[in-house]
Amino acid sequence: MVKKLVIASISLLFAITLALSGCIEINSPPAQSTPSSVPSLEPEQEYRTLTFDLDEDNPEYTFPIYLRNGETLHLYWWVEGREGGVWFHILTPSGQGLGFYDNEGNFANNTLAEGFTREMTEGATQFSPSDYDWGEGYYTMQVNDGVQGLITVRVEWWIEE
């Protein structure tokens, strides 16, 4: 008898649960509309800028740019608000040191010279590591100031795939 009463109670509880579940409404989030434009399959070319100051206490600034062999670096830099120049070097993953040397260099349309640079107020270059066997990896940009006082340098670059 107790067994029948337990079974009846469980059945009644189950029936009440079923009846109440029909009264509960679950709100689903509204359907998202699909965008009308299809994303481009072209790799994104990100334009980057960097501004830094050099002075007596911090006469050098370095930063890395990662390049793959098939990519081309487009780089432009200049000194802001002062006539003095800086020495801008690029150290390759293969250990080669390149410096900006306007129209007399031996790499990258004569903008870079091996192991040497001269003081300049601006420079522009573009190159692909595979053109010169410099290797894929981090290219370290090194900027030095030999003049006393504060100097601001701005660098802009993008990488073309």
Order of alpha helices (4+ residues) and beta strands (2+ residues): alpha-beta-beta-beta-beta-beta-beta-beta-alpha-beta-beta
